[in-house]
């Protein structure tokens, strides 16, 4: 599912309060929502930690290295704040919802002068050994340059279900190999 909304910035937009350039009325800020599902061949108890900042280190790759601002030492919890460095930019992430009992996590991250992204994760146990993860990305550009970045990131989101699924499957397979005598 993909939803694209364009809204022209107005004088009262929060962006102007931070002295960021405002796109002209001819170039509104892009707002894109992309959704997908990932089937994880593991219980909810094993799957959920894989979608926290610490657990993601095991399957996302070298570029995922959260630097916790809060709490110290870093851990997965609501209100956690951490940075992710990608190239020359630093993303500021906030865990806005971490409700393991309700099987619902949410993160918001900000790329200065570029974009804000909300990632909403809902887990649905299908059996004792499989969990469906529903993922919603909502990306909003903050500048004209951010429009390009949001569009590019959203194109990547369309392929993320396969990429994430393969990476998690590989991690789980490597764990199973390590358990065999």
C-alpha positions as a Markdown table, in Angstrom:
| # | Residue | x | y | z |
|---|---|---|---|---|
| 1 | Unk | 0.0 | 0.0 | 0.0 |
| 2 | Unk | 1.4 | 3.4 | -0.9 |
| 3 | Unk | -0.1 | 6.8 | -0.2 |
| 4 | Unk | 1.4 | 10.0 | -1.5 |
| 5 | Unk | 0.2 | 13.3 | -0.2 |
| 6 | Unk | 1.6 | 16.7 | -1.2 |
| 7 | Unk | 1.0 | 19.7 | 0.9 |
| 8 | Unk | 2.3 | 23.1 | 0.1 |
| 9 | Unk | 4.1 | 24.7 | 3.1 |
| 10 | Unk | 2.4 | 27.6 | 4.7 |
| 11 | Unk | 3.7 | 30.5 | 6.8 |
| 12 | Unk | 2.6 | 28.7 | 10.0 |
| 13 | Unk | 4.4 | 25.4 | 9.2 |
| 14 | Unk | 6.7 | 24.1 | 12.0 |
| 15 | Unk | 9.5 | 24.0 | 9.5 |
| 16 | Unk | 9.6 | 27.8 | 9.2 |
| 17 | Unk | 10.0 | 28.0 | 12.9 |
| 18 | Unk | 13.3 | 26.3 | 12.6 |
| 19 | Unk | 14.6 | 28.7 | 9.9 |
| 20 | Unk | 14.7 | 25.9 | 7.3 |
| 21 | Unk | 14.1 | 26.9 | 3.7 |
| 22 | Unk | 10.5 | 26.6 | 2.6 |
| 23 | Unk | 9.6 | 25.1 | -0.7 |
| 24 | Unk | 7.8 | 27.4 | -3.0 |
| 25 | Unk | 4.1 | 26.8 | -3.6 |
| 26 | Unk | 5.1 | 25.2 | -6.9 |
| 27 | Unk | 7.2 | 22.6 | -5.0 |
| 28 | Unk | 5.2 | 21.2 | -2.1 |
| 29 | Unk | 6.7 | 18.9 | 0.6 |
| 30 | Unk | 6.3 | 15.2 | -0.2 |
| 31 | Unk | 4.5 | 13.0 | 2.3 |
| 32 | Unk | 4.6 | 9.2 | 1.4 |
| 33 | Unk | 3.3 | 6.2 | 3.3 |
| 34 | Unk | 4.4 | 2.7 | 2.3 |
| 35 | Unk | 3.3 | -0.5 | 4.0 |
| 36 | Unk | 4.5 | -4.1 | 3.8 |
| 37 | Unk | 4.6 | -7.3 | 5.7 |
| 38 | Unk | 7.5 | -9.6 | 6.7 |
| 39 | Unk | 7.0 | -13.2 | 7.7 |
| 40 | Unk | 9.5 | -14.2 | 10.4 |
| 41 | Unk | 9.9 | -18.0 | 11.0 |
| 42 | Unk | 10.2 | -17.5 | 14.8 |
| 43 | Unk | 7.9 | -16.9 | 17.8 |
| 44 | Unk | 6.9 | -13.4 | 18.7 |
| 45 | Unk | 9.2 | -13.6 | 21.8 |
| 46 | Unk | 12.1 | -14.2 | 19.4 |
| 47 | Unk | 11.0 | -11.9 | 16.6 |
| 48 | Unk | 10.2 | -8.7 | 18.7 |
| 49 | Unk | 13.7 | -8.0 | 19.8 |
| 50 | Unk | 14.9 | -8.2 | 16.2 |
| 51 | Unk | 13.0 | -5.0 | 15.6 |
| 52 | Unk | 14.5 | -2.9 | 18.4 |
| 53 | Unk | 17.7 | -0.8 | 17.8 |
| 54 | Unk | 19.9 | -3.4 | 19.5 |
| 55 | Unk | 18.5 | -6.5 | 17.9 |
| 56 | Unk | 18.6 | -4.9 | 14.5 |
| 57 | Unk | 22.4 | -4.9 | 14.6 |
| 58 | Unk | 22.2 | -8.7 | 14.1 |
| 59 | Unk | 20.6 | -8.5 | 10.6 |
| 60 | Unk | 20.6 | -5.0 | 9.2 |
| 61 | Unk | 24.3 | -4.7 | 8.4 |
| 62 | Unk | 27.3 | -2.6 | 9.3 |
| 63 | Unk | 25.6 | 0.8 | 8.7 |
| 64 | Unk | 23.2 | 0.1 | 11.6 |
| 65 | Unk | 25.1 | 1.1 | 14.7 |
| 66 | Unk | 22.9 | 2.9 | 17.2 |
| 67 | Unk | 24.6 | 5.3 | 19.5 |
| 68 | Unk | 22.4 | 5.7 | 22.5 |
| 69 | Unk | 21.8 | 9.1 | 24.0 |
| 70 | Unk | 19.2 | 7.8 | 26.5 |
| 71 | Unk | 19.0 | 5.4 | 28.3 |
| 72 | Unk | 22.6 | 4.6 | 29.4 |
| 73 | Unk | 23.5 | 1.8 | 28.9 |
| 74 | Unk | 21.4 | 1.6 | 25.8 |
| 75 | Unk | 18.4 | -0.7 | 25.7 |
| 76 | Unk | 15.1 | -1.1 | 23.9 |
| 77 | Unk | 12.4 | 0.9 | 25.7 |
| 78 | Unk | 9.8 | 3.6 | 25.0 |
| 79 | Unk | 11.5 | 7.0 | 25.1 |
| 80 | Unk | 14.9 | 5.7 | 24.0 |
| 81 | Unk | 16.9 | 8.2 | 21.9 |
| 82 | Unk | 19.7 | 7.2 | 19.7 |
| 83 | Unk | 21.7 | 8.4 | 16.7 |
| 84 | Unk | 22.5 | 6.5 | 13.5 |
| 85 | Unk | 25.3 | 7.9 | 11.3 |
| 86 | Unk | 24.9 | 7.4 | 7.5 |
| 87 | Unk | 27.5 | 9.0 | 5.4 |
| 88 | Unk | 27.7 | 12.7 | 6.2 |
| 89 | Unk | 24.3 | 12.8 | 8.0 |
| 90 | Unk | 23.2 | 11.8 | 11.4 |
| 91 | Unk | 19.7 | 10.6 | 12.0 |
| 92 | Unk | 18.1 | 11.2 | 15.4 |
| 93 | Unk | 15.8 | 8.4 | 16.4 |
| 94 | Unk | 13.2 | 8.2 | 19.2 |
| 95 | Unk | 11.3 | 5.1 | 20.3 |
| 96 | Unk | 7.9 | 6.7 | 20.6 |
| 97 | Unk | 6.0 | 3.4 | 21.5 |
| 98 | Unk | 7.4 | 0.2 | 22.8 |
| 99 | Unk | 4.5 | -1.9 | 24.0 |
| 100 | Unk | 5.6 | -5.6 | 23.9 |
| 101 | Unk | 2.3 | -6.8 | 25.5 |
| 102 | Unk | 0.3 | -5.1 | 22.7 |
| 103 | Unk | 2.8 | -6.2 | 20.1 |
| 104 | Unk | 3.2 | -2.6 | 18.8 |
| 105 | Unk | 6.5 | -0.6 | 18.4 |
| 106 | Unk | 6.9 | 2.8 | 16.8 |
| 107 | Unk | 10.0 | 4.9 | 16.0 |
| 108 | Unk | 10.3 | 8.4 | 14.6 |
| 109 | Unk | 13.6 | 9.6 | 13.1 |
| 110 | Unk | 14.7 | 13.0 | 11.9 |
| 111 | Unk | 17.3 | 13.9 | 9.3 |
| 112 | Unk | 18.1 | 17.6 | 9.8 |
| 113 | Unk | 17.2 | 19.8 | 6.8 |
| 114 | Unk | 15.8 | 16.7 | 5.1 |
| 115 | Unk | 13.0 | 14.6 | 6.4 |
| 116 | Unk | 11.0 | 13.0 | 9.2 |
| 117 | Unk | 10.1 | 9.3 | 9.2 |
| 118 | Unk | 7.7 | 7.4 | 11.3 |
| 119 | Unk | 8.0 | 3.6 | 11.4 |
| 120 | Unk | 5.1 | 1.7 | 12.9 |
| 121 | Unk | 5.5 | -2.0 | 13.6 |
| 122 | Unk | 2.7 | -4.4 | 14.6 |
| 123 | Unk | 3.4 | -8.0 | 15.3 |
| 124 | Unk | 0.9 | -10.9 | 14.7 |
| 125 | Unk | 1.8 | -14.3 | 15.9 |
| 126 | Unk | 0.6 | -16.8 | 13.4 |
| 127 | Unk | 1.8 | -20.0 | 15.2 |
| 128 | Unk | 4.3 | -21.0 | 17.9 |
| 129 | Unk | 7.0 | -20.6 | 15.3 |
| 130 | Unk | 6.0 | -17.8 | 13.0 |
| 131 | Unk | 5.2 | -14.1 | 13.3 |
| 132 | Unk | 3.9 | -11.6 | 10.7 |
| 133 | Unk | 5.3 | -8.1 | 11.1 |
| 134 | Unk | 3.3 | -5.3 | 9.6 |
| 135 | Unk | 5.5 | -2.3 | 8.8 |
| 136 | Unk | 4.3 | 1.2 | 7.9 |
| 137 | Unk | 6.8 | 3.9 | 6.8 |
| 138 | Unk | 5.5 | 7.4 | 6.7 |
| 139 | Unk | 8.0 | 9.9 | 5.3 |
| 140 | Unk | 7.7 | 13.6 | 5.1 |
| 141 | Unk | 10.1 | 16.0 | 3.4 |
| 142 | Unk | 11.2 | 19.2 | 5.2 |
| 143 | Unk | 12.9 | 20.9 | 2.3 |
| 144 | Unk | 13.0 | 20.7 | -1.5 |
| 145 | Unk | 16.2 | 18.6 | -1.2 |
| 146 | Unk | 14.2 | 16.4 | 1.2 |
| 147 | Unk | 11.6 | 15.7 | -1.4 |
| 148 | Unk | 14.2 | 13.9 | -3.5 |
| 149 | Unk | 15.5 | 11.9 | -0.5 |
| 150 | Unk | 11.9 | 10.9 | 0.6 |
| 151 | Unk | 11.0 | 9.7 | -2.9 |
| 152 | Unk | 14.2 | 7.7 | -3.1 |
| 153 | Unk | 13.8 | 6.2 | 0.4 |
| 154 | Unk | 10.2 | 5.3 | -0.4 |
| 155 | Unk | 11.3 | 3.5 | -3.5 |
| 156 | Unk | 13.6 | 1.4 | -1.3 |
| 157 | Unk | 10.7 | 0.8 | 1.1 |
| 158 | Unk | 8.9 | -1.0 | -1.7 |
| 159 | Unk | 11.6 | -3.7 | -1.8 |
| 160 | Unk | 12.2 | -3.8 | 1.9 |
| 161 | Unk | 9.9 | -6.7 | 2.6 |
| 162 | Unk | 12.1 | -9.1 | 0.6 |
| 163 | Unk | 15.4 | -7.6 | 1.8 |
| 164 | Unk | 14.4 | -7.7 | 5.5 |
| 165 | Unk | 12.9 | -11.2 | 5.1 |
| 166 | Unk | 16.1 | -12.6 | 3.6 |
| 167 | Unk | 18.3 | -10.9 | 6.2 |
| 168 | Unk | 16.2 | -12.2 | 9.1 |
| 169 | Unk | 16.0 | -15.7 | 7.6 |
| 170 | Unk | 19.8 | -15.8 | 7.2 |
| 171 | Unk | 20.2 | -14.7 | 10.8 |
| 172 | Unk | 17.8 | -17.3 | 12.1 |
| 173 | Unk | 19.4 | -20.0 | 10.0 |
| 174 | Unk | 22.8 | -19.1 | 11.3 |
| 175 | Unk | 21.5 | -19.4 | 14.9 |
| 176 | Unk | 20.0 | -22.8 | 14.2 |
| 177 | Unk | 23.4 | -24.0 | 12.7 |
| 178 | Unk | 25.1 | -22.8 | 15.9 |
| 179 | Unk | 22.7 | -24.9 | 18.0 |
| 180 | Unk | 23.3 | -28.2 | 16.3 |
| 181 | Unk | 25.8 | -30.5 | 18.0 |
